[in-house]
Amino acid sequence: MEALYLLVPLSVMLVAFAVWIFFGAADSGQFDDLEGPALRILSDDD
């Protein structure tokens, strides 16, 4: 039971950190163009 007093706040902080990282990546434009790199490898730049 005493382990829950440590593990529950740690897990909440870990989830909050993951959400913060996700929204930071979304705000910086990380997920704007998901198809561009996949199609760029098919084009011939010679």
C-alpha positions, -999 to 999 in steps of 0.1 A, spaced: 0 0 0 29 24 7 42 18 -28 11 34 -42 18 67 -25 50 68 -46 39 51 -78 6 70 -84 22 105 -83 52 93 -104 29 79 -130 8 111 -131 40 131 -136 52 108 -163 19 111 -182 19 149 -178 55 150 -192 45 128 -222 15 151 -229 37 182 -226 63 167 -250 35 157 -275 19 192 -275 53 208 -278 61 187 -309 27 195 -324 31 232 -318 65 232 -334 51 217 -366 65 182 -362 34 165 -376 25 190 -403 36 170 -434 34 133 -429 33 123 -465 61 145 -479 91 124 -468 74 92 -480 67 106 -515 101 124 -517 120 91 -518 100 80 -549 110 111 -569 141 110 -591 163 140 -585 189 131 -612 
